[in-house]
Amino acid sequence: MKTPLILIAATIAVGLFYMVLPFTLDVYRRFRYRKVVTCPDTHGLAEVRLNACWAVRKDV
């Protein structure tokens, strides 16, 4: 009876590895650097640093 549980666990592990991990790494890489954006009030440039770990948690 342990074989079906092992197959289910292996399927979930493979799914996490091939689906969630690449998506999480992509979001982390996108948000880890500072960004230059236009301020809506002054229309000047502003440098913004985002918390990449927080972005990963929110996007997943």
Buried (B, 14 or more C-beta within 10 A) or exposed (E): EEEEEEEEEEEEEEEEEEEEEEEBEEBBEBBBEEEEEEEEEEEEEEEEEEEBEEBBEEEE
